[in-house]
Amino acid sequence: MKLNHIGIVVRDIETEAAFYKELGFSASELIINESQNVKEIFVSQNSNVTIELLEPLNKTSPVYNFLNNKGGGVHHLCYEINEDIDVFLTKQRKEGAVIICKPIYDIAFDNRIAFFYKQRKMIEVVEILQ
């Protein structure tokens, strides 16, 4: 398993992408991801770290409440897995994981993703990418 990106929820994706560009990051084109109801831009620097900027398209977006309740910020860590996503989630569920989003196809990755978390001292939302 390897870290793919850090997901950060923002109010104004264009402003935030411009900020990262000022810091020397390169930015992808804007992606309108209707299956997740978000705008997405990926920013990266020397392939060391990739940040996914997310702005909700509307109130049905999975990050809409996070933005309104917390004001935005780090939302999730995404890990690439080397096994079938359904098998991986079955194991996680047996270990107490709460599945937030069952596996769905995501246009940004041209692959399936899912979200889950485990109740621990720190609740970390985890996205997995097959």
Secondary structure as a PSIPRED ss2 file (coil, helix, strand):
# PSIPRED VFORMAT (PSIPRED V4.0)

   1 M C   1.000  0.000  0.000
   2 K E   0.000  0.000  1.000
   3 L E   0.000  0.000  1.000
   4 N E   0.000  0.000  1.000
   5 H E   0.000  0.000  1.000
   6 I E   0.000  0.000  1.000
   7 G E   0.000  0.000  1.000
   8 I E   0.000  0.000  1.000
   9 V E   0.000  0.000  1.000
  10 V C   1.000  0.000  0.000
  11 R C   1.000  0.000  0.000
  12 D C   1.000  0.000  0.000
  13 I H   0.000  1.000  0.000
  14 E H   0.000  1.000  0.000
  15 T H   0.000  1.000  0.000
  16 E H   0.000  1.000  0.000
  17 A H   0.000  1.000  0.000
  18 A H   0.000  1.000  0.000
  19 F H   0.000  1.000  0.000
  20 Y H   0.000  1.000  0.000
  21 K H   0.000  1.000  0.000
  22 E H   0.000  1.000  0.000
  23 L C   1.000  0.000  0.000
  24 G C   1.000  0.000  0.000
  25 F C   1.000  0.000  0.000
  26 S E   0.000  0.000  1.000
  27 A E   0.000  0.000  1.000
  28 S C   1.000  0.000  0.000
  29 E C   1.000  0.000  0.000
  30 L C   1.000  0.000  0.000
  31 I E   0.000  0.000  1.000
  32 I E   0.000  0.000  1.000
  33 N E   0.000  0.000  1.000
  34 E C   1.000  0.000  0.000
  35 S C   1.000  0.000  0.000
  36 Q C   1.000  0.000  0.000
  37 N C   1.000  0.000  0.000
  38 V E   0.000  0.000  1.000
  39 K E   0.000  0.000  1.000
  40 E E   0.000  0.000  1.000
  41 I E   0.000  0.000  1.000
  42 F E   0.000  0.000  1.000
  43 V E   0.000  0.000  1.000
  44 S E   0.000  0.000  1.000
  45 Q E   0.000  0.000  1.000
  46 N C   1.000  0.000  0.000
  47 S C   1.000  0.000  0.000
  48 N C   1.000  0.000  0.000
  49 V E   0.000  0.000  1.000
  50 T E   0.000  0.000  1.000
  51 I E   0.000  0.000  1.000
  52 E E   0.000  0.000  1.000
  53 L E   0.000  0.000  1.000
  54 L E   0.000  0.000  1.000
  55 E E   0.000  0.000  1.000
  56 P E   0.000  0.000  1.000
  57 L C   1.000  0.000  0.000
  58 N C   1.000  0.000  0.000
  59 K C   1.000  0.000  0.000
  60 T C   1.000  0.000  0.000
  61 S C   1.000  0.000  0.000
  62 P C   1.000  0.000  0.000
  63 V C   1.000  0.000  0.000
  64 Y H   0.000  1.000  0.000
  65 N H   0.000  1.000  0.000
  66 F H   0.000  1.000  0.000
  67 L H   0.000  1.000  0.000
  68 N H   0.000  1.000  0.000
  69 N H   0.000  1.000  0.000
  70 K H   0.000  1.000  0.000
  71 G C   1.000  0.000  0.000
  72 G C   1.000  0.000  0.000
  73 G E   0.000  0.000  1.000
  74 V E   0.000  0.000  1.000
  75 H E   0.000  0.000  1.000
  76 H E   0.000  0.000  1.000
  77 L E   0.000  0.000  1.000
  78 C E   0.000  0.000  1.000
  79 Y E   0.000  0.000  1.000
  80 E E   0.000  0.000  1.000
  81 I C   1.000  0.000  0.000
  82 N C   1.000  0.000  0.000
  83 E C   1.000  0.000  0.000
  84 D C   1.000  0.000  0.000
  85 I H   0.000  1.000  0.000
  86 D H   0.000  1.000  0.000
  87 V H   0.000  1.000  0.000
  88 F H   0.000  1.000  0.000
  89 L H   0.000  1.000  0.000
  90 T H   0.000  1.000  0.000
  91 K H   0.000  1.000  0.000
  92 Q H   0.000  1.000  0.000
  93 R H   0.000  1.000  0.000
  94 K H   0.000  1.000  0.000
  95 E C   1.000  0.000  0.000
  96 G C   1.000  0.000  0.000
  97 A C   1.000  0.000  0.000
  98 V E   0.000  0.000  1.000
  99 I E   0.000  0.000  1.000
 100 I E   0.000  0.000  1.000
 101 C E   0.000  0.000  1.000
 102 K E   0.000  0.000  1.000
 103 P E   0.000  0.000  1.000
 104 I E   0.000  0.000  1.000
 105 Y E   0.000  0.000  1.000
 106 D E   0.000  0.000  1.000
 107 I C   1.000  0.000  0.000
 108 A C   1.000  0.000  0.000
 109 F C   1.000  0.000  0.000
 110 D C   1.000  0.000  0.000
 111 N E   0.000  0.000  1.000
 112 R E   0.000  0.000  1.000
 113 I E   0.000  0.000  1.000
 114 A E   0.000  0.000  1.000
 115 F E   0.000  0.000  1.000
 116 F E   0.000  0.000  1.000
 117 Y E   0.000  0.000  1.000
 118 K C   1.000  0.000  0.000
 119 Q C   1.000  0.000  0.000
 120 R C   1.000  0.000  0.000
 121 K C   1.000  0.000  0.000
 122 M C   1.000  0.000  0.000
 123 I C   1.000  0.000  0.000
 124 E C   1.000  0.000  0.000
 125 V C   1.000  0.000  0.000
 126 V E   0.000  0.000  1.000
 127 E E   0.000  0.000  1.000
 128 I E   0.000  0.000  1.000
 129 L E   0.000  0.000  1.000
 130 Q C   1.000  0.000  0.000
